[in-house]
Amino acid sequence: MTKKHSFSTTYTRLSIFISVLFTSFTIPALASEPSPLVKVAKIKAWGMGDIRIINCEVSVPFLTAFSSESDAKLTYIQPKGSEVKQGDLIAEQQNYYYLKQLNRLEQELAVSSAELKFNTKEFIRLSSLDNMISATMLETFSLKREQSKGKQQQVMSEIDELQHRIDRLRFYAPKNGTVVNTYSEPGEYLTQGKKVLSFLSNNEKEINCKVPVAEFTVDKQAVFSLLNDNKDQLDVKRINPVIDDTSQFVNVYLHSADTEILQLLGQRLKVKMSSANTRLTRLPVDGLNLANAGDFVWVVDQKGKVAKVGVKLISNQSDYFLVESSLKAGDRVITLGKAGLTINQQVVVSLEKEAS
């Protein structure tokens, strides 16, 4: 019994000794565990605002229609798709019968002018005879003078109208542009009001962009330019105040005040839309952490403490990400050594570099 008790006491003491010995070695080891080494890069400012790439197409508010103003045969017309210069003849109607009519009216005008001259001269001569001519005869010549004057004015008006019709038998390009559609053929007899062709002026083309209403402020603060072409800024020409109730897109019409839009009508384009946003920064590619709960970065303050900051990815470039967040230019984000980090953990920065 005594031996058994003695063995138990000895075993217990031995266990305590081993435990104390283990603790004495373990505690110093834990206390001396160094802070993890990390590499960081500084955030850079983004001064170009919030950039979105939107889909657009070349359009035109309306085409210029050319219609026949007289009943005449069509003798010439430029084919559909013809590119023409300002002043080029694009269509013509026969003028033979109108020129004959004009000649007859000019002869009639000569006769009425001669009659007016004679009746005026006779009226003046008879008026000078005082009481030697009857009042009835004087009134008769006065009436003839007014009638010949009215006839002359009528013929002159008919000539002016006919000359206008003759001038409109030829259709000229008002500006550099394209014959978009033709509605008649050479040899066809056109009646007054018949549509001949439709014309597109190069400087009337515009770019129609469908912008999500949530991404565009109607106060026209956004800046637009063609993708891969920052030389010419596109100006907002007008904004359709009615949006599509299904897609929630607003139609924004753009144009270039300095240059013609050379792209074809209906051609699709990519347009860059920039709007002011002070929460945008350039983040190094290695600094972004993707997560289902939301993307984030690890930020190191001047004392070496780690903070977790959520970011919203806007676009990715070749050597950096454009993100929206509370980050400021100069903030340091961890690019290497991110595994196992926790909030408020102390780290040691081994290398710091500027972001791209």
C-alpha positions as CSV (number, residue, x, y, z in Angstrom):
1,M,0.0,0.0,0.0
2,T,2.8,2.4,0.9
3,K,4.7,1.5,-2.2
4,K,1.7,2.2,-4.4
5,H,1.1,5.6,-2.8
6,S,4.8,6.5,-3.2
7,F,4.7,5.6,-7.0
8,S,1.6,7.7,-7.5
9,T,3.1,10.7,-5.8
10,T,6.3,10.4,-7.9
11,Y,4.3,10.2,-11.2
12,T,2.3,13.3,-10.3
13,R,5.3,15.4,-9.5
14,L,7.0,14.2,-12.7
15,S,3.9,15.3,-14.8
16,I,4.0,18.8,-13.2
17,F,7.7,19.1,-13.8
18,I,7.3,18.3,-17.5
19,S,4.3,20.7,-17.8
20,V,6.3,23.5,-16.2
21,L,9.3,22.8,-18.3
22,F,7.2,22.8,-21.6
23,T,5.5,26.0,-20.6
24,S,8.8,27.7,-19.8
25,F,10.0,27.0,-23.4
26,T,6.7,27.7,-25.1
27,I,5.9,31.1,-23.7
28,P,9.1,32.8,-24.7
29,A,8.8,31.2,-28.2
30,L,5.3,32.7,-28.7
31,A,6.2,36.0,-27.3
32,S,9.1,36.3,-29.6
33,E,7.1,35.4,-32.8
34,P,7.9,38.2,-35.4
35,S,5.3,40.3,-37.3
36,P,4.7,39.0,-40.8
37,L,6.7,40.7,-43.6
38,V,4.6,42.3,-46.4
39,K,5.2,44.3,-49.6
40,V,3.0,47.3,-50.3
41,A,2.4,49.8,-53.0
42,K,1.0,53.3,-52.8
43,I,-2.4,54.2,-54.3
44,K,-2.4,56.7,-57.1
45,A,-5.1,59.4,-57.8
46,W,-7.4,59.2,-60.8
47,G,-8.2,62.6,-62.3
48,M,-10.3,61.5,-65.3
49,G,-13.5,60.8,-63.4
50,D,-15.7,57.8,-63.6
51,I,-15.3,56.2,-67.1
52,R,-17.9,54.0,-68.7
53,I,-17.8,52.4,-72.1
54,I,-21.2,52.6,-73.8
55,N,-22.6,51.3,-77.1
56,C,-23.7,53.9,-79.7
57,E,-24.4,54.1,-83.3
58,V,-24.3,56.8,-86.0
59,S,-27.7,58.2,-86.8
60,V,-29.3,61.4,-88.2
61,P,-32.2,63.4,-86.9
62,F,-33.8,63.3,-90.3
63,L,-33.0,63.1,-94.0
64,T,-33.5,65.9,-96.5
65,A,-36.2,64.9,-98.9
66,F,-36.3,66.2,-102.5
67,S,-39.8,66.2,-104.2
68,S,-41.0,67.3,-107.6
69,E,-42.5,70.8,-107.6
70,S,-43.8,70.4,-111.2
71,D,-45.4,67.9,-113.5
72,A,-42.4,66.8,-115.6
73,K,-40.4,63.7,-116.8
74,L,-37.4,62.7,-114.7
75,T,-34.3,62.8,-117.1
76,Y,-31.5,62.2,-114.6
77,I,-30.9,61.0,-111.1
78,Q,-27.8,60.0,-109.1
79,P,-28.0,56.4,-107.9
80,K,-28.5,55.4,-104.3
81,G,-25.3,55.5,-102.3
82,S,-23.7,58.2,-104.4
83,E,-21.3,60.5,-102.5
84,V,-21.5,64.0,-103.8
85,K,-20.0,67.5,-103.2
86,Q,-21.9,70.6,-102.4
87,G,-23.4,72.0,-105.6
88,D,-23.3,68.8,-107.6
89,L,-26.4,68.0,-109.7
90,I,-28.2,65.0,-108.2
91,A,-31.4,64.9,-110.2
92,E,-33.1,66.7,-113.1
93,Q,-36.5,66.9,-114.8
94,Q,-37.4,67.9,-118.3
95,N,-37.8,71.6,-118.9
96,Y,-38.8,71.8,-122.6
97,Y,-42.5,72.5,-122.2
98,Y,-41.8,75.0,-119.3
99,L,-39.3,76.9,-121.4
100,K,-41.9,77.2,-124.2
101,Q,-44.5,78.4,-121.8
102,L,-42.0,80.9,-120.4
103,N,-41.3,82.2,-123.9
104,R,-45.1,82.8,-124.5
105,L,-45.4,84.6,-121.2
106,E,-42.5,86.9,-122.0
107,Q,-44.2,87.8,-125.3
108,E,-47.4,88.4,-123.4
109,L,-45.5,90.6,-121.0
110,A,-44.1,92.6,-123.8
111,V,-47.6,93.2,-125.2
112,S,-49.1,94.2,-121.9
113,S,-46.1,96.5,-121.2
114,A,-46.7,98.2,-124.6
115,E,-50.4,98.6,-123.8
116,L,-49.7,100.1,-120.4
117,K,-47.2,102.5,-122.0
118,F,-49.7,103.6,-124.7
119,N,-52.7,103.9,-122.3
120,T,-50.7,105.9,-119.8
121,K,-49.4,108.2,-122.5
122,E,-53.0,108.7,-123.9
123,F,-54.4,109.3,-120.4
124,I,-51.8,112.0,-119.7
125,R,-52.4,113.6,-123.1
126,L,-56.2,113.7,-122.7
127,S,-55.9,115.0,-119.2
128,S,-54.0,118.0,-120.5
129,L,-56.8,119.0,-122.8
130,D,-58.9,120.2,-119.8
131,N,-62.5,120.9,-121.0
132,M,-61.9,119.8,-124.6
133,I,-62.4,116.1,-123.7
134,S,-65.4,114.5,-122.0
135,A,-65.1,113.1,-118.5
136,T,-66.4,109.8,-119.7
137,M,-63.6,109.4,-122.3
138,L,-61.0,110.4,-119.7
139,E,-62.4,107.8,-117.3
140,T,-62.3,105.2,-120.1
141,F,-58.6,105.7,-120.7
142,S,-57.9,105.8,-117.0
143,L,-59.6,102.4,-116.7
144,K,-57.7,101.0,-119.7
145,R,-54.4,102.2,-118.1
146,E,-55.3,100.4,-114.8
147,Q,-56.3,97.3,-116.7
148,S,-53.1,97.1,-118.7
149,K,-51.1,97.8,-115.5
150,G,-52.9,94.9,-113.7
151,K,-52.4,92.6,-116.7
152,Q,-48.7,93.4,-116.7
153,Q,-48.4,92.6,-113.0
154,Q,-50.3,89.4,-113.5
155,V,-48.0,88.2,-116.3
156,M,-44.9,89.2,-114.3
157,S,-46.2,87.1,-111.4
158,E,-46.8,84.1,-113.7
159,I,-43.3,84.4,-115.1
160,D,-41.8,84.6,-111.6
161,E,-43.7,81.4,-110.6
162,L,-42.8,79.6,-113.8
163,Q,-39.2,80.6,-113.5
164,H,-39.2,79.2,-109.9
165,R,-40.6,75.9,-111.2
166,I,-38.0,75.8,-113.9
167,D,-35.2,76.4,-111.4
168,R,-36.6,73.6,-109.2
169,L,-36.4,71.1,-112.1
170,R,-32.8,70.7,-111.2
171,F,-31.8,69.3,-107.8
172,Y,-28.4,70.2,-106.4
173,A,-26.6,68.8,-103.3
174,P,-27.0,71.5,-100.5
175,K,-23.8,70.2,-98.8
176,N,-21.3,67.4,-99.0
177,G,-23.2,64.2,-98.4
178,T,-24.8,61.0,-99.8
179,V,-27.9,60.1,-101.8
180,V,-29.4,57.7,-99.3
181,N,-32.5,56.6,-101.2
182,T,-34.1,57.1,-104.6
183,Y,-37.8,56.8,-105.2
184,S,-38.1,57.4,-109.0
185,E,-36.3,56.3,-112.1
186,P,-35.1,58.2,-115.2
187,G,-37.9,58.4,-117.8
188,E,-40.6,58.4,-115.2
189,Y,-43.2,61.1,-115.4
190,L,-43.4,62.8,-112.0
191,T,-46.4,64.7,-110.7
192,Q,-46.2,67.7,-108.4
193,G,-45.3,66.5,-104.9
194,K,-43.8,63.1,-106.0
195,K,-40.8,62.2,-103.8
196,V,-37.6,61.9,-105.8
197,L,-34.8,61.1,-103.4
198,S,-33.6,61.5,-99.8
199,F,-30.2,63.1,-99.0
200,L,-27.9,62.9,-96.0
201,S,-25.5,65.8,-95.3
202,N,-22.2,64.7,-93.7
203,N,-22.3,67.4,-91.0
204,E,-25.8,66.4,-89.9
205,K,-24.8,63.0,-88.7
206,E,-24.8,62.4,-85.0
207,I,-24.0,59.6,-82.5
208,N,-26.9,58.1,-80.6
209,C,-25.9,56.5,-77.3
210,K,-28.2,54.5,-75.1
211,V,-27.0,55.3,-71.5
212,P,-28.4,53.6,-68.4
213,V,-30.3,56.4,-66.6
214,A,-28.6,55.4,-63.3
215,E,-25.2,56.2,-64.8
216,F,-26.0,59.6,-66.5
217,T,-27.0,62.9,-65.0
218,V,-29.3,64.9,-67.3
219,D,-27.5,68.1,-66.3
220,K,-25.0,67.2,-69.1
221,Q,-22.0,67.0,-66.7
222,A,-20.6,63.9,-68.4
223,V,-17.8,64.1,-71.0
224,F,-17.9,61.9,-74.1
225,S,-15.3,60.9,-76.6
226,L,-14.8,58.1,-79.1
227,L,-13.0,55.1,-77.6
228,N,-9.2,55.1,-78.5
229,D,-9.6,58.7,-79.7
230,N,-9.2,61.4,-77.1
231,K,-8.4,64.2,-79.6
232,D,-12.0,65.3,-80.3
233,Q,-14.5,65.6,-77.5
234,L,-18.1,64.9,-78.4
235,D,-20.6,67.5,-77.4
236,V,-24.1,66.7,-76.1
237,K,-26.5,67.8,-78.8
238,R,-29.7,66.9,-77.1
239,I,-31.1,64.4,-74.6
240,N,-34.4,62.6,-75.1
241,P,-36.4,63.4,-72.0
242,V,-38.4,60.2,-72.4
243,I,-36.7,57.0,-71.4
244,D,-37.5,53.4,-72.3
245,D,-39.6,52.1,-69.4
246,T,-38.3,48.5,-70.0
247,S,-34.6,49.0,-70.5
248,Q,-34.3,52.3,-68.5
249,F,-32.0,53.7,-71.1
250,V,-31.9,57.4,-72.0
251,N,-31.0,58.4,-75.6
252,V,-28.1,60.9,-75.6
253,Y,-27.3,62.4,-79.0
254,L,-23.7,63.6,-79.5
255,H,-21.9,65.5,-82.3
256,S,-18.5,66.9,-83.0
257,A,-18.5,70.7,-83.3
258,D,-15.1,70.7,-85.1
259,T,-15.0,67.7,-87.4
260,E,-17.5,65.8,-89.5
261,I,-18.5,62.3,-88.4
262,L,-16.9,60.1,-91.0
263,Q,-18.4,56.8,-89.9
264,L,-21.3,55.4,-91.9
265,L,-24.9,55.8,-91.0
266,G,-26.0,53.0,-88.7
267,Q,-22.4,52.0,-87.9
268,R,-21.9,50.9,-84.3
269,L,-19.3,52.6,-82.1
270,K,-17.9,52.4,-78.6
271,V,-17.9,55.8,-76.8
272,K,-16.2,56.6,-73.5
273,M,-18.3,58.5,-71.0
274,S,-16.5,60.3,-68.1
275,S,-18.1,61.9,-65.2
276,A,-16.8,63.5,-62.0
277,N,-16.1,61.1,-59.2
278,T,-13.6,61.9,-56.4
279,R,-13.8,58.4,-54.9
280,L,-11.9,56.8,-57.8
281,T,-8.3,55.7,-57.5
282,R,-5.7,53.6,-59.3
283,L,-5.1,50.3,-57.4
284,P,-2.1,48.0,-58.2
285,V,-3.3,44.7,-59.7
286,D,-1.7,42.6,-56.9
287,G,-3.5,44.7,-54.2
288,L,-7.1,43.6,-55.1
289,N,-8.7,40.7,-53.2
290,L,-11.8,39.1,-54.8
291,A,-14.5,37.8,-52.5
292,N,-18.1,36.7,-52.7
293,A,-19.0,39.1,-49.9
294,G,-17.3,42.0,-51.7
295,D,-13.9,42.9,-53.1
296,F,-11.4,44.5,-50.7
297,V,-7.8,45.5,-50.0
298,W,-5.5,45.4,-47.0
299,V,-4.3,48.8,-46.0
300,V,-1.3,49.4,-43.8
301,D,-1.1,52.6,-41.7
302,Q,2.1,54.4,-40.6
303,K,2.2,52.3,-37.4
304,G,2.1,49.1,-39.3
305,K,-1.5,48.1,-38.5
306,V,-3.6,46.4,-41.0
307,A,-7.2,47.6,-42.0
308,K,-9.6,46.0,-44.4
309,V,-11.2,48.4,-46.9
310,G,-14.0,47.4,-49.3
311,V,-13.7,48.5,-53.0
312,K,-15.9,48.5,-56.1
313,L,-14.1,47.5,-59.3
314,I,-14.9,49.9,-62.1
315,S,-12.5,48.8,-64.8
316,N,-9.3,46.9,-65.3
317,Q,-6.3,48.2,-67.2
318,S,-3.1,46.4,-68.2
319,D,-1.2,47.3,-65.0
320,Y,-3.8,48.6,-62.5
321,F,-7.5,48.5,-61.5
322,L,-9.8,51.5,-61.4
323,V,-11.8,51.2,-58.1
324,E,-14.3,53.3,-56.2
325,S,-13.7,53.4,-52.5
326,S,-12.7,55.5,-49.5
327,L,-9.0,55.1,-50.5
328,K,-7.0,58.2,-51.0
329,A,-3.8,58.8,-53.1
330,G,-0.8,57.8,-51.0
331,D,-2.6,55.0,-49.0
332,R,-0.5,51.8,-48.8
333,V,-2.1,48.5,-49.9
334,I,-0.5,45.1,-49.4
335,T,0.5,43.4,-52.6
336,L,2.5,40.4,-51.2
337,G,2.1,38.6,-47.9
338,K,-1.7,38.8,-47.6
339,A,-2.3,35.2,-46.6
340,G,-3.7,34.9,-43.1
341,L,-3.9,38.6,-42.3
342,T,-6.4,39.9,-39.8
343,I,-7.8,43.3,-39.0
344,N,-5.5,45.4,-36.7
345,Q,-2.7,42.9,-37.1
346,Q,0.8,44.3,-36.9
347,V,3.0,43.8,-40.0
348,V,6.4,44.9,-41.1
349,V,6.8,46.5,-44.5
350,S,9.8,45.0,-46.3
351,L,9.3,46.8,-49.6
352,E,7.3,49.9,-50.7
353,K,6.8,51.0,-54.3
354,E,4.7,53.4,-56.3
355,A,1.7,52.1,-58.0
356,S,1.6,52.0,-61.8
